[in-house]
Every structure is written in C-alpha cells, then in structure tokens.
Amino acid sequence: MAEKLKITLVKSTIGAVPKNKKTVVALGLNKIGKTVIMPDNKSVRGMIQNVRHLVKVEEI
C-alpha cells in the first residue's frame, strides 16, 4: 500500500445519492477538479470505494 493517496473529484455530485454527496464532502472535495491528499488507510479506502464513480485516485 502507498503512504498517501491523491484524490480528485472528476464528476459532479448533482445527481448523486445524498449519502455519496456527504462522503465527497467528508473527503474534503467540493468542486470538480479539486484535489486532496489523504493518508492511505482503511477508512479512506472505504470512502473512496463508495464514490469510486465520481473520483480519480492516484497513489503517491
């Protein structure tokens, strides 16, 4: 596993389920194209798994 993950929002949350919208906000993403760097752990991986159709993930 990588030490950190670079997560980028690539699709809008307008038509998304409310649970997915809250997950995206919890990741710190609020605009398309916004990128955050998060630690690579199970909780972050689980959140990414729920919104994998909206985000792009890179290991760094």
All heavy atoms as a GROMACS GRO file, in nm:
protein
  458
    1MET      N    1   0.082  -0.118   0.000
    1MET     CA    2   0.000   0.000   0.000
    1MET      C    3   0.087   0.125   0.000
    1MET      O    4   0.193   0.128   0.061
    1MET     CB    5  -0.091   0.000   0.122
    1MET     CG    6  -0.212  -0.087   0.105
    1MET     SD    7  -0.336  -0.097   0.236
    1MET     CE    8  -0.311   0.036   0.343
    2ALA      N    9   0.037   0.225  -0.068
    2ALA     CA   10   0.110   0.352  -0.072
    2ALA      C   11   0.092   0.425   0.060
    2ALA      O   12   0.005   0.394   0.141
    2ALA     CB   13   0.058   0.437  -0.187
    3GLU      N   14   0.174   0.523   0.082
    3GLU     CA   15   0.167   0.600   0.206
    3GLU      C   16   0.057   0.705   0.201
    3GLU      O   17  -0.010   0.731   0.300
    3GLU     CB   18   0.302   0.667   0.229
    3GLU     CG   19   0.320   0.718   0.368
    3GLU     CD   20   0.462   0.766   0.389
    3GLU    OE1   21   0.555   0.689   0.361
    3GLU    OE2   22   0.476   0.880   0.434
    4LYS      N   23   0.036   0.766   0.083
    4LYS     CA   24  -0.066   0.870   0.068
    4LYS      C   25  -0.144   0.846  -0.061
    4LYS      O   26  -0.095   0.783  -0.154
    4LYS     CB   27  -0.001   1.007   0.063
    4LYS     CG   28   0.079   1.040   0.186
    4LYS     CD   29   0.028   1.163   0.250
    4LYS     CE   30   0.114   1.196   0.371
    4LYS     NZ   31   0.040   1.256   0.475
    5LEU      N   32  -0.265   0.902  -0.066
    5LEU     CA   33  -0.349   0.893  -0.184
    5LEU      C   34  -0.383   1.034  -0.232
    5LEU      O   35  -0.416   1.120  -0.151
    5LEU     CB   36  -0.478   0.818  -0.153
    5LEU     CG   37  -0.464   0.673  -0.113
    5LEU    CD1   38  -0.599   0.619  -0.069
    5LEU    CD2   39  -0.410   0.590  -0.227
    6LYS      N   40  -0.377   1.054  -0.361
    6LYS     CA   41  -0.417   1.181  -0.422
    6LYS      C   42  -0.555   1.157  -0.483
    6LYS      O   43  -0.570   1.078  -0.576
    6LYS     CB   44  -0.315   1.220  -0.529
    6LYS     CG   45  -0.342   1.351  -0.596
    6LYS     CD   46  -0.228   1.380  -0.694
    6LYS     CE   47  -0.257   1.503  -0.776
    6LYS     NZ   48  -0.151   1.524  -0.875
    7ILE      N   49  -0.656   1.225  -0.429
    7ILE     CA   50  -0.795   1.204  -0.470
    7ILE      C   51  -0.846   1.330  -0.539
    7ILE      O   52  -0.837   1.439  -0.484
    7ILE     CB   53  -0.883   1.172  -0.347
    7ILE    CG1   54  -0.820   1.060  -0.265
    7ILE    CG2   55  -1.023   1.137  -0.390
    7ILE    CD1   56  -0.875   1.049  -0.125
    8THR      N   57  -0.902   1.312  -0.660
    8THR     CA   58  -0.952   1.424  -0.739
    8THR      C   59  -1.098   1.399  -0.775
    8THR      O   60  -1.133   1.291  -0.821
    8THR     CB   61  -0.871   1.440  -0.869
    8THR    OG1   62  -0.733   1.451  -0.836
    8THR    CG2   63  -0.915   1.562  -0.947
    9LEU      N   64  -1.183   1.500  -0.754
    9LEU     CA   65  -1.324   1.491  -0.794
    9LEU      C   66  -1.333   1.518  -0.943
    9LEU      O   67  -1.291   1.624  -0.990
    9LEU     CB   68  -1.406   1.593  -0.715
    9LEU     CG   69  -1.557   1.586  -0.734
    9LEU    CD1   70  -1.613   1.453  -0.686
    9LEU    CD2   71  -1.626   1.700  -0.662
   10VAL      N   72  -1.386   1.422  -1.019
   10VAL     CA   73  -1.391   1.436  -1.165
   10VAL      C   74  -1.534   1.445  -1.219
   10VAL      O   75  -1.553   1.482  -1.334
   10VAL     CB   76  -1.315   1.322  -1.237
   10VAL    CG1   77  -1.167   1.331  -1.209
   10VAL    CG2   78  -1.370   1.187  -1.199
   11LYS      N   79  -1.633   1.408  -1.137
   11LYS     CA   80  -1.772   1.417  -1.180
   11LYS      C   81  -1.853   1.493  -1.076
   11LYS      O   82  -1.822   1.490  -0.957
   11LYS     CB   83  -1.833   1.278  -1.200
   11LYS     CG   84  -1.777   1.205  -1.322
   11LYS     CD   85  -1.850   1.077  -1.348
   11LYS     CE   86  -1.984   1.106  -1.410
   11LYS     NZ   87  -2.060   0.983  -1.438
   12SER      N   88  -1.959   1.556  -1.121
   12SER     CA   89  -2.045   1.635  -1.032
   12SER      C   90  -2.128   1.545  -0.940
   12SER      O   91  -2.161   1.432  -0.975
   12SER     CB   92  -2.140   1.720  -1.117
   12SER     OG   93  -2.233   1.785  -1.034
   13THR      N   94  -2.162   1.599  -0.824
   13THR     CA   95  -2.245   1.525  -0.728
   13THR      C   96  -2.391   1.568  -0.738
   13THR      O   97  -2.472   1.531  -0.653
   13THR     CB   98  -2.196   1.549  -0.584
   13THR    OG1   99  -2.201   1.690  -0.557
   13THR    CG2  100  -2.056   1.498  -0.564
   14ILE      N  101  -2.429   1.643  -0.841
   14ILE     CA  102  -2.566   1.695  -0.853
   14ILE      C  103  -2.669   1.582  -0.853
   14ILE      O  104  -2.766   1.588  -0.780
   14ILE     CB  105  -2.581   1.783  -0.978
   14ILE    CG1  106  -2.506   1.915  -0.957
   14ILE    CG2  107  -2.728   1.810  -1.010
   14ILE    CD1  108  -2.504   2.005  -1.078
   15GLY      N  109  -2.648   1.479  -0.931
   15GLY     CA  110  -2.747   1.371  -0.938
   15GLY      C  111  -2.718   1.255  -0.845
   15GLY      O  112  -2.785   1.152  -0.850
   16ALA      N  113  -2.620   1.271  -0.758
   16ALA     CA  114  -2.577   1.161  -0.673
   16ALA      C  115  -2.671   1.141  -0.554
   16ALA      O  116  -2.745   1.230  -0.514
   16ALA     CB  117  -2.436   1.186  -0.622
   17VAL      N  118  -2.664   1.023  -0.496
   17VAL     CA  119  -2.739   0.989  -0.375
   17VAL      C  120  -2.687   1.079  -0.261
   17VAL      O  121  -2.567   1.105  -0.254
   17VAL     CB  122  -2.716   0.840  -0.342
   17VAL    CG1  123  -2.788   0.799  -0.216
   17VAL    CG2  124  -2.758   0.754  -0.459
   18PRO      N  125  -2.774   1.125  -0.171
   18PRO     CA  126  -2.728   1.211  -0.062
   18PRO      C  127  -2.613   1.152   0.020
   18PRO      O  128  -2.523   1.226   0.063
   18PRO     CB  129  -2.853   1.227   0.024
   18PRO     CG  130  -2.965   1.214  -0.073
   18PRO     CD  131  -2.919   1.112  -0.174
   19LYS      N  132  -2.611   1.021   0.040
   19LYS     CA  133  -2.501   0.957   0.114
   19LYS      C  134  -2.368   0.979   0.041
   19LYS      O  135  -2.266   1.005   0.104
   19LYS     CB  136  -2.530   0.809   0.129
   19LYS     CG  137  -2.426   0.734   0.206
   19LYS     CD  138  -2.461   0.586   0.218
   19LYS     CE  139  -2.352   0.510   0.289
   19LYS     NZ  140  -2.380   0.367   0.295
   20ASN      N  141  -2.370   0.970  -0.092
   20ASN     CA  142  -2.249   0.990  -0.170
   20ASN      C  143  -2.204   1.136  -0.165
   20ASN      O  144  -2.084   1.165  -0.161
   20ASN     CB  145  -2.269   0.947  -0.315
   20ASN     CG  146  -2.277   0.797  -0.331
   20ASN    OD1  147  -2.251   0.723  -0.237
   20ASN    ND2  148  -2.314   0.752  -0.448
   21LYS      N  149  -2.299   1.229  -0.165
   21LYS     CA  150  -2.265   1.371  -0.154
   21LYS      C  151  -2.192   1.398  -0.022
   21LYS      O  152  -2.093   1.471  -0.017
   21LYS     CB  153  -2.390   1.457  -0.163
   21LYS     CG  154  -2.454   1.461  -0.299
   21LYS     CD  155  -2.575   1.553  -0.298
   21LYS     CE  156  -2.646   1.552  -0.430
   21LYS     NZ  157  -2.760   1.644  -0.433
   22LYS      N  158  -2.244   1.341   0.086
   22LYS     CA  159  -2.182   1.361   0.217
   22LYS      C  160  -2.043   1.298   0.223
   22LYS      O  161  -1.953   1.354   0.286
   22LYS     CB  162  -2.271   1.302   0.326
   22LYS     CG  163  -2.399   1.380   0.346
   22LYS     CD  164  -2.486   1.316   0.452
   22LYS     CE  165  -2.618   1.389   0.465
   22LYS     NZ  166  -2.708   1.324   0.560
   23THR      N  167  -2.026   1.185   0.157
   23THR     CA  168  -1.895   1.119   0.154
   23THR      C  169  -1.793   1.205   0.081
   23THR      O  170  -1.680   1.220   0.125
   23THR     CB  171  -1.905   0.980   0.088
   23THR    OG1  172  -2.001   0.902   0.159
   23THR    CG2  173  -1.772   0.909   0.090
   24VAL      N  174  -1.834   1.264  -0.031
   24VAL     CA  175  -1.744   1.351  -0.108
   24VAL      C  176  -1.704   1.473  -0.024
   24VAL      O  177  -1.587   1.512  -0.021
   24VAL     CB  178  -1.810   1.394  -0.242
   24VAL    CG1  179  -1.733   1.505  -0.308
   24VAL    CG2  180  -1.822   1.274  -0.335
   25VAL      N  181  -1.799   1.532   0.047
   25VAL     CA  182  -1.769   1.647   0.133
   25VAL      C  183  -1.675   1.604   0.246
   25VAL      O  184  -1.582   1.677   0.283
   25VAL     CB  185  -1.899   1.709   0.189
   25VAL    CG1  186  -1.869   1.812   0.295
   25VAL    CG2  187  -1.979   1.771   0.076
   26ALA      N  188  -1.698   1.485   0.302
   26ALA     CA  189  -1.612   1.435   0.410
   26ALA      C  190  -1.469   1.412   0.363
   26ALA      O  191  -1.375   1.424   0.443
   26ALA     CB  192  -1.669   1.306   0.467
   27LEU      N  193  -1.452   1.383   0.235
   27LEU     CA  194  -1.317   1.369   0.179
   27LEU      C  195  -1.252   1.505   0.156
   27LEU      O  196  -1.133   1.512   0.125
   27LEU     CB  197  -1.322   1.292   0.047
   27LEU     CG  198  -1.342   1.141   0.056
   27LEU    CD1  199  -1.374   1.083  -0.080
   27LEU    CD2  200  -1.221   1.075   0.116
   28GLY      N  201  -1.327   1.612   0.168
   28GLY     CA  202  -1.272   1.746   0.150
   28GLY      C  203  -1.282   1.797   0.008
   28GLY      O  204  -1.214   1.892  -0.030
   29LEU      N  205  -1.370   1.735  -0.070
   29LEU     CA  206  -1.386   1.774  -0.210
   29LEU      C  207  -1.516   1.852  -0.226
   29LEU      O  208  -1.622   1.805  -0.184
   29LEU     CB  209  -1.389   1.650  -0.300
   29LEU     CG  210  -1.266   1.561  -0.289
   29LEU    CD1  211  -1.292   1.429  -0.360
   29LEU    CD2  212  -1.145   1.628  -0.346
   30ASN      N  213  -1.510   1.972  -0.285
   30ASN     CA  214  -1.632   2.050  -0.302
   30ASN      C  215  -1.651   2.104  -0.444
   30ASN      O  216  -1.758   2.151  -0.476
   30ASN     CB  217  -1.638   2.165  -0.201
   30ASN     CG  218  -1.514   2.248  -0.201
   30ASN    OD1  219  -1.430   2.234  -0.288
   30ASN    ND2  220  -1.500   2.336  -0.104
   31LYS      N  221  -1.551   2.096  -0.528
   31LYS     CA  222  -1.561   2.143  -0.666
   31LYS      C  223  -1.498   2.038  -0.757
   31LYS      O  224  -1.404   1.969  -0.717
   31LYS     CB  225  -1.486   2.274  -0.687
   31LYS     CG  226  -1.547   2.394  -0.622
   31LYS     CD  227  -1.467   2.517  -0.660
   31LYS     CE  228  -1.530   2.641  -0.604
   31LYS     NZ  229  -1.456   2.761  -0.644
   32ILE      N  230  -1.547   2.032  -0.879
   32ILE     CA  231  -1.487   1.943  -0.978
   32ILE      C  232  -1.344   1.990  -1.004
   32ILE      O  233  -1.319   2.109  -1.021
   32ILE     CB  234  -1.568   1.941  -1.108
   32ILE    CG1  235  -1.706   1.881  -1.082
   32ILE    CG2  236  -1.496   1.862  -1.217
   32ILE    CD1  237  -1.798   1.884  -1.201
   33GLY      N  238  -1.251   1.897  -1.004
   33GLY     CA  239  -1.111   1.930  -1.026
   33GLY      C  240  -1.033   1.952  -0.898
   33GLY      O  241  -0.911   1.960  -0.901
   34LYS      N  242  -1.102   1.963  -0.785
   34LYS     CA  243  -1.034   1.981  -0.656
   34LYS      C  244  -0.961   1.852  -0.620
   34LYS      O  245  -1.013   1.742  -0.637
   34LYS     CB  246  -1.139   2.015  -0.549
   34LYS     CG  247  -1.090   2.014  -0.409
   34LYS     CD  248  -1.052   2.151  -0.361
   34LYS     CE  249  -0.999   2.136  -0.220
   34LYS     NZ  250  -1.018   2.245  -0.134
   35THR      N  251  -0.840   1.866  -0.569
   35THR     CA  252  -0.757   1.752  -0.532
   35THR      C  253  -0.717   1.763  -0.386
   35THR      O  254  -0.683   1.871  -0.338
   35THR     CB  255  -0.630   1.747  -0.619
   35THR    OG1  256  -0.669   1.737  -0.756
   35THR    CG2  257  -0.542   1.629  -0.583
   36VAL      N  258  -0.723   1.650  -0.315
   36VAL     CA  259  -0.678   1.644  -0.177
   36VAL      C  260  -0.582   1.527  -0.163
   36VAL      O  261  -0.588   1.431  -0.239
   36VAL     CB  262  -0.794   1.628  -0.076
   36VAL    CG1  263  -0.881   1.751  -0.075
   36VAL    CG2  264  -0.875   1.505  -0.104
   37ILE      N  265  -0.493   1.537  -0.065
   37ILE     CA  266  -0.402   1.427  -0.035
   37ILE      C  267  -0.440   1.374   0.102
   37ILE      O  268  -0.444   1.448   0.200
   37ILE     CB  269  -0.256   1.475  -0.039
   37ILE    CG1  270  -0.225   1.521  -0.181
   37ILE    CG2  271  -0.162   1.365   0.008
   37ILE    CD1  272  -0.084   1.558  -0.208
   38MET      N  273  -0.473   1.245   0.106
   38MET     CA  274  -0.520   1.180   0.228
   38MET      C  275  -0.428   1.063   0.260
   38MET      O  276  -0.365   1.006   0.171
   38MET     CB  277  -0.663   1.127   0.209
   38MET     CG  278  -0.765   1.232   0.170
   38MET     SD  279  -0.816   1.334   0.305
   38MET     CE  280  -0.924   1.226   0.391
   39PRO      N  281  -0.421   1.023   0.387
   39PRO     CA  282  -0.342   0.905   0.422
   39PRO      C  283  -0.409   0.780   0.367
   39PRO      O  284  -0.531   0.776   0.350
   39PRO     CB  285  -0.344   0.906   0.575
   39PRO     CG  286  -0.465   0.983   0.611
   39PRO     CD  287  -0.484   1.084   0.503
   40ASP      N  288  -0.328   0.681   0.337
   40ASP     CA  289  -0.380   0.555   0.283
   40ASP      C  290  -0.413   0.463   0.400
   40ASP      O  291  -0.325   0.397   0.455
   40ASP     CB  292  -0.277   0.492   0.190
   40ASP     CG  293  -0.332   0.371   0.118
   40ASP    OD1  294  -0.453   0.343   0.132
   40ASP    OD2  295  -0.254   0.305   0.046
   41ASN      N  296  -0.539   0.461   0.441
   41ASN     CA  297  -0.583   0.370   0.545
   41ASN      C  298  -0.718   0.314   0.508
   41ASN      O  299  -0.778   0.351   0.408
   41ASN     CB  300  -0.585   0.439   0.683
   41ASN     CG  301  -0.670   0.563   0.684
   41ASN    OD1  302  -0.776   0.568   0.622
   41ASN    ND2  303  -0.624   0.666   0.753
   42LYS      N  304  -0.768   0.222   0.590
   42LYS     CA  305  -0.891   0.152   0.556
   42LYS      C  306  -1.013   0.243   0.551
   42LYS      O  307  -1.101   0.225   0.468
   42LYS     CB  308  -0.915   0.037   0.654
   42LYS     CG  309  -0.819  -0.076   0.636
   42LYS     CD  310  -0.852  -0.192   0.725
   42LYS     CE  311  -0.754  -0.305   0.701
   42LYS     NZ  312  -0.793  -0.426   0.773
   43SER      N  313  -1.019   0.342   0.639
   43SER     CA  314  -1.136   0.429   0.640
   43SER      C  315  -1.143   0.514   0.514
   43SER      O  316  -1.251   0.531   0.454
   43SER     CB  317  -1.138   0.517   0.764
   43SER     OG  318  -1.026   0.602   0.766
   44VAL      N  319  -1.030   0.567   0.470
   44VAL     CA  320  -1.027   0.647   0.348
   44VAL      C  321  -1.054   0.559   0.227
   44VAL      O  322  -1.130   0.597   0.137
   44VAL     CB  323  -0.892   0.721   0.333
   44VAL    CG1  324  -0.882   0.790   0.199
   44VAL    CG2  325  -0.874   0.821   0.445
   45ARG      N  326  -0.998   0.440   0.225
   45ARG     CA  327  -1.023   0.346   0.114
   45ARG      C  328  -1.171   0.311   0.104
   45ARG      O  329  -1.226   0.298  -0.004
   45ARG     CB  330  -0.941   0.218   0.132
   45ARG     CG  331  -0.794   0.234   0.107
   45ARG     CD  332  -0.761   0.216  -0.037
   45ARG     NE  333  -0.617   0.228  -0.058
   45ARG     CZ  334  -0.558   0.202  -0.172
   45ARG    NH1  335  -0.630   0.163  -0.276
   45ARG    NH2  336  -0.430   0.216  -0.186
   46GLY      N  337  -1.237   0.294   0.219
   46GLY     CA  338  -1.380   0.264   0.220
   46GLY      C  339  -1.462   0.378   0.165
   46GLY      O  340  -1.559   0.357   0.090
   47MET      N  341  -1.425   0.502   0.201
   47MET     CA  342  -1.497   0.618   0.148
   47MET      C  343  -1.478   0.630  -0.002
   47MET      O  344  -1.572   0.660  -0.076
   47MET     CB  345  -1.451   0.746   0.220
   47MET     CG  346  -1.493   0.748   0.363
   47MET     SD  347  -1.466   0.895   0.464
   47MET     CE  348  -1.358   1.000   0.383
   48ILE      N  349  -1.357   0.603  -0.049
   48ILE     CA  350  -1.329   0.607  -0.193
   48ILE      C  351  -1.410   0.500  -0.265
   48ILE      O  352  -1.464   0.523  -0.373
   48ILE     CB  353  -1.179   0.589  -0.220
   48ILE    CG1  354  -1.103   0.712  -0.170
   48ILE    CG2  355  -1.153   0.565  -0.367
   48ILE    CD1  356  -0.953   0.693  -0.169
   49GLN      N  357  -1.422   0.383  -0.205
   49GLN     CA  358  -1.497   0.272  -0.266
   49GLN      C  359  -1.643   0.312  -0.288
   49GLN      O  360  -1.702   0.278  -0.390
   49GLN     CB  361  -1.488   0.149  -0.176
   49GLN     CG  362  -1.550   0.025  -0.234
   49GLN     CD  363  -1.478  -0.030  -0.355
   49GLN    OE1  364  -1.359  -0.002  -0.377
   49GLN    NE2  365  -1.546  -0.106  -0.435
   50ASN      N  366  -1.701   0.389  -0.195
   50ASN     CA  367  -1.841   0.431  -0.208
   50ASN      C  368  -1.862   0.532  -0.320
   50ASN      O  369  -1.970   0.537  -0.378
   50ASN     CB  370  -1.891   0.490  -0.076
   50ASN     CG  371  -1.917   0.385   0.027
   50ASN    OD1  372  -1.940   0.269  -0.005
   50ASN    ND2  373  -1.913   0.424   0.153
   51VAL      N  374  -1.763   0.613  -0.350
   51VAL     CA  375  -1.779   0.718  -0.453
   51VAL      C  376  -1.679   0.699  -0.567
   51VAL      O  377  -1.639   0.796  -0.632
   51VAL     CB  378  -1.766   0.859  -0.392
   51VAL    CG1  379  -1.880   0.887  -0.298
   51VAL    CG2  380  -1.633   0.877  -0.321
   52ARG      N  381  -1.642   0.577  -0.594
   52ARG     CA  382  -1.539   0.549  -0.696
   52ARG      C  383  -1.580   0.596  -0.835
   52ARG      O  384  -1.495   0.620  -0.920
   52ARG     CB  385  -1.503   0.401  -0.698
   52ARG     CG  386  -1.617   0.309  -0.737
   52ARG     CD  387  -1.577   0.163  -0.718
   52ARG     NE  388  -1.689   0.073  -0.747
   52ARG     CZ  389  -1.778   0.037  -0.656
   52ARG    NH1  390  -1.771   0.081  -0.533
   52ARG    NH2  391  -1.878  -0.044  -0.688
   53HIS      N  392  -1.710   0.613  -0.861
   53HIS     CA  393  -1.757   0.659  -0.992
   53HIS      C  394  -1.746   0.810  -1.006
   53HIS      O  395  -1.763   0.864  -1.115
   53HIS     CB  396  -1.902   0.614  -1.016
   53HIS     CG  397  -1.997   0.660  -0.910
   53HIS    ND1  398  -1.996   0.607  -0.782
   53HIS    CD2  399  -2.092   0.754  -0.911
   53HIS    CE1  400  -2.090   0.666  -0.712
   53HIS    NE2  401  -2.149   0.756  -0.787
   54LEU      N  402  -1.715   0.880  -0.897
   54LEU     CA  403  -1.705   1.027  -0.900
   54LEU      C  404  -1.562   1.079  -0.887
   54LEU      O  405  -1.537   1.195  -0.914
   54LEU     CB  406  -1.788   1.087  -0.785
   54LEU     CG  407  -1.936   1.056  -0.781
   54LEU    CD1  408  -1.998   1.110  -0.654
   54LEU    CD2  409  -2.006   1.111  -0.903
   55VAL      N  410  -1.469   0.994  -0.843
   55VAL     CA  411  -1.334   1.040  -0.813
   55VAL      C  412  -1.229   0.963  -0.892
   55VAL      O  413  -1.255   0.854  -0.942
   55VAL     CB  414  -1.302   1.029  -0.662
   55VAL    CG1  415  -1.395   1.115  -0.581
   55VAL    CG2  416  -1.307   0.886  -0.615
   56LYS      N  417  -1.110   1.024  -0.899
   56LYS     CA  418  -0.992   0.958  -0.957
   56LYS      C  419  -0.888   0.951  -0.846
   56LYS      O  420  -0.867   1.049  -0.773
   56LYS     CB  421  -0.938   1.041  -1.074
   56LYS     CG  422  -0.818   0.980  -1.143
   56LYS     CD  423  -0.776   1.063  -1.262
   56LYS     CE  424  -0.665   1.155  -1.219
   56LYS     NZ  425  -0.607   1.232  -1.327
   57VAL      N  426  -0.826   0.835  -0.830
   57VAL     CA  427  -0.732   0.814  -0.719
   57VAL      C  428  -0.596   0.774  -0.774
   57VAL      O  429  -0.586   0.690  -0.864
   57VAL     CB  430  -0.784   0.702  -0.625
   57VAL    CG1  431  -0.688   0.680  -0.510
   57VAL    CG2  432  -0.922   0.734  -0.573
   58GLU      N  433  -0.492   0.838  -0.719
   58GLU     CA  434  -0.353   0.805  -0.753
   58GLU      C  435  -0.277   0.779  -0.626
   58GLU      O  436  -0.297   0.848  -0.526
   58GLU     CB  437  -0.287   0.920  -0.827
   58GLU     CG  438  -0.352   0.961  -0.956
   58GLU     CD  439  -0.290   1.086  -1.014
   58GLU    OE1  440  -0.167   1.102  -1.003
   58GLU    OE2  441  -0.366   1.167  -1.069
   59GLU      N  442  -0.190   0.680  -0.627
   59GLU     CA  443  -0.104   0.653  -0.512
   59GLU      C  444   0.023   0.734  -0.524
   59GLU      O  445   0.083   0.742  -0.630
   59GLU     CB  446  -0.070   0.504  -0.504
   59GLU     CG  447  -0.191   0.417  -0.477
   59GLU     CD  448  -0.156   0.269  -0.469
   59GLU    OE1  449  -0.042   0.231  -0.506
   59GLU    OE2  450  -0.242   0.193  -0.426
   60ILE      N  451   0.063   0.798  -0.414
   60ILE     CA  452   0.188   0.875  -0.417
   60ILE      C  453   0.273   0.837  -0.297
   60ILE      O  454   0.227   0.776  -0.204
   60ILE     CB  455   0.164   1.028  -0.417
   60ILE    CG1  456   0.073   1.070  -0.302
   60ILE    CG2  457   0.106   1.070  -0.549
   60ILE    CD1  458   0.059   1.219  -0.289
   0.00000   0.00000   0.00000
